[in-house]
Amino acid sequence: MRMGTKTTYGFLTDLPPEECHRRLMGAADPKEFSLFSLSGNVGKRPFIANLKGSSFELENRRYYRNDFAPVFFGQFAPEGQGTRIHGHFDSSYWSQLFMKCWLAFVALLSIPLTGPTLLQMIENGARISGDSWMSIVVPCGLLAWGIILPRLGRLWGRSQERRILEFMQATLAAREAPRMLPIEPE
């Protein structure tokens, strides 16, 4: 889950969109779950692609767990005799959904836990009796973990962004495009 604006990437290739689709599927394994694979996906190729019409997702195969590693979300669009490829990096949809649920859970949990403790602090002059301080520390720790974990995952997967872009440029014979407007949805 990346805060702020996303860096967008644009590429141009002389290949038609159908050929780009075919080449990407030929060079990467499809995103299909496999129980008996170290990476969790079928195949052995270094990249995994999920194509849906003119949209696609491309990620580096990992043999370790990092749900916050970068995934390239892109689109193919005809441009003259070739194709324009436009996209950005982000975490997978499921990891984003999980983090939103996690942060909502922490917010709902912290209200009934910290409220009485803060009232006790106000009544007793900033002194908390017993283990009540845990009702402030635990929600703050859960909130901090929910913010730090996605950032750590992105940091550990930073080199994968470069590899994904290089793979896409080599496979699709693409070159970086000048700054372009985003592709309109179909």
Residue pairs with C-beta under 8 A, 6 or more apart in sequence:
1 68
1 90
1 91
1 95
1 96
1 99
1 100
1 150
2 89
2 90
2 91
2 150
2 154
6 88
6 89
6 90
7 88
7 89
8 86
8 87
8 88
8 182
9 72
9 74
9 85
9 86
9 87
9 88
9 165
9 176
10 84
10 85
10 86
10 176
10 177
10 178
10 179
10 180
11 84
11 85
11 86
11 168
11 169
11 172
11 174
11 175
11 176
11 177
12 79
12 82
12 83
12 84
12 85
12 174
12 175
12 176
12 177
13 20
13 82
13 83
13 85
13 172
13 173
13 174
13 175
14 81
14 82
14 173
15 23
15 82
15 83
15 172
15 173
16 78
16 81
16 82
16 83
17 54
17 76
17 77
17 78
17 83
19 83
20 76
20 83
20 85
20 172
21 51
21 56
21 76
23 171
23 172
24 49
24 51
24 56
24 58
24 168
24 171
24 172
25 49
25 51
27 45
27 47
27 167
27 171
28 45
28 47
28 48
28 49
28 58
28 167
28 171
29 41
29 42
29 43
29 44
29 45
29 47
29 48
29 49
29 61
30 42
30 43
30 48
30 49
30 50
31 41
31 48
31 49
31 50
31 57
31 59
32 41
32 42
33 40
33 41
33 42
34 40
34 41
34 42
38 63
39 61
39 62
39 63
41 48
41 61
45 61
46 60
46 61
46 163
46 167
47 58
47 59
47 60
47 61
47 164
47 167
48 58
48 59
48 60
48 61
49 56
49 57
49 58
50 56
50 57
50 58
53 186
54 75
54 76
54 77
54 186
55 73
55 74
55 75
55 76
56 73
56 74
56 75
56 76
57 71
57 72
57 73
57 74
58 71
58 72
58 74
58 164
58 167
58 168
59 69
59 70
59 71
59 72
59 92
59 160
59 164
60 69
60 70
60 157
60 160
60 163
60 164
62 69
62 157
62 160
66 153
66 156
66 157
67 91
67 92
67 94
67 95
67 98
67 153
68 91
68 95
68 149
68 150
68 152
68 153
68 154
68 157
69 91
69 153
69 154
69 156
69 157
69 160
70 89
70 90
70 91
70 154
70 157
70 158
70 160
70 161
70 164
71 89
71 90
71 91
71 92
72 87
72 88
72 89
72 161
72 164
72 165
72 168
73 87
73 88
73 89
73 90
74 85
74 86
74 87
74 88
74 168
75 85
75 86
75 87
75 183
76 83
76 84
76 85
77 83
77 84
77 85
77 86
77 183
78 84
83 172
84 177
84 180
84 183
85 168
85 172
85 174
86 180
86 182
86 183
89 161
89 164
90 96
91 150
91 153
91 154
95 150
95 153
99 146
99 149
99 150
102 146
103 143
103 146
106 139
106 142
106 143
106 146
107 143
109 139
109 142
110 139
110 140
110 142
110 143
113 135
113 136
113 138
113 139
114 135
114 136
114 139
116 135
117 128
117 132
117 133
117 135
117 136
118 136
120 128
120 129
120 132
121 127
121 128
168 174
169 175
169 176
